Each structure stands twice: as C-alpha cells, then as structure tokens.
Amino acid sequence: MSDKKTRYDYGFAPTGAGTKAHFGDSGVAHEVEFWTSTPEGSIPGKPGWGHPNNQFVHDPVSADMAVAIKLANLAKISQDLPQVEIKGIVCEPSPESSHYDLFFFVTGLDAAVVTQIKV
C-alpha cells in the first residue's frame, strides 16, 4: 500500500520482499539523506535534481562561504523536495578547515540530517 508518507529506497536495496520502503518520518529522513548524497546533474533524466555543493569544493573555507552554501542548499532542496518541510539549515566550517558540516532540520524529525562538504 502506498501513500504520501511512503518513500522507496532510491538505492534499490533488495530485500526478500522486493524494494525496501521507508514509511513516515523514516521516509522523509531517507529522502533528505538521498538528496544530500546526490550531486546535481548525476541522475539521468533529471539533470537539475540534487544538491548544489560541488560548486563550492574549490572555494576557501570561511563563514561567508558557509552562508552561501546554506542559502544555495535551502533554495535547491525546497525546489527538488517540495513535499519536505525544512525548518532550518545550519552550515558550519570545520575547525581544521577541511570541510563544512551541514545540518538539515526537517519538520517531524527529532534529529537533524547531517552531511559534510569536503573542500
């Protein structure tokens, strides 16, 4: 049975019963995790879908770039996943200046979805 809260595993992880499905909050978290791990332009047939973070990999790590990354991700995830309600995004440069930590706060989830942007 499929409804608006059912999300299917985009990695097509096989199970004994077929494709793995994620329900409710787990489905929303999976959808955001998949989006954060998928660079823009990497899905055939959907060239504009995915995170915009590859454009920032050669820029110096700074608080100003963290703001630019946060705004780019907020605009893009809202466009690509309009069914997911984003409460906030935090982007912080790492202390060793080797990456950014990006936290997505989603309505209905108790914990943030976290990803890193390597530079």
Secondary structure, 3 states (H helix, E strand, C coil): CCCCCEEECCCCCEECCEECEEEHHHHHHHHHHHHHCCECCCECCECCCCECHHHHCCCCCCHHHHHHHHHHHHHHHHHHCCCCCEEEEEEEECCCCCEEEEEEEECCCCCCEEEEEEC
